[in-house]
Amino acid sequence: MHARRRRLWFRALGAGALLLIVAASVTDVTITHFWDRNSMLTGVIADVLVLLVGVAVINEWLDIRATERWRTVARYALVELVYASRSTWVRLCHALDLHEGRAATVDELAERVKAPGGADVLQARAAQLLADPVRRGQLRALVTELSDQTRDTVTSWAPVMITTGPSADAINRFTRLHGRLMRLRFVLEKTIEGHRIPYTEIDDDEWAARRVATLVRMGAQLAARFHDEAYELMAPEEWGDEPALVEGLGDA
């Protein structure tokens, strides 16, 4: 059984057993004579319920311990997702000339993307880009490059991250970004070795413009969220260069 589903199963068993213990405690007052007349059944039920609660607690403890052991790896994996998501949406913004030829920080671009009406602005700029054959070709090349990078990130980290609940959720969210990027890539390419691809979105520039806008906004949101999740796992100080931290790397 998948590790994540197994944890949920144990938690459900533990919660159910705990509720039954509470219910049995209440009925011990209201229908005492039943439990008194069936002492053996009472003992068996009590032992089973306590065992289920104990198993659930131990499983949760083991899960917490495993998560702690993987904390550094999970934190670095999230940082990798930050870089990949950020590269995707920032480079698409650059292709759309969202900075309007002026120097702009990533934070300033993020404010424009997330501002009210930002999606409409992105879609309008994407439509203008797609109408220009030269810029359209440049976008196709960029999307191909970005999708290769996001695929490398997914294939590199999915085997590691899929083993724990929070990390699995993070890589799943990133994979949704990658999947949308790949679909746009195939639509923009139109053909494989001159053979037309039978996608309904091909030649639908409105769809393509909307997809570009979605990728930018989704990438910006994911990058910010992955960043916050990474620093919840480990404080920035734990990645410092102080001698004590470096010497502590050899500790068990």
Secondary structure, 3 states (H helix, E strand, C coil): CCHHHHHHHHHHHHHHHHHHHHHHHHHHHHCHHHHHHCHHHHHHHHHHHHHHHHHHHHHHHHHHHHHHHCHHHHHHHHHHHHHHHHHHHHHHHHHCCCCCCCCCCHHHHHHHHHCCCHHHHHHHHHHHHHHCHHHHHHHHHHHHHHHHHHHHHHHHHHHHHCCCHHHHHHHHHHHHHHHHHHHHHHHHHCEECCEECCCCCCCCHHHHHHHHHHHHHHHHHHHHHHHHHHHHHCCHHHHCCCHHHHHHHHCC
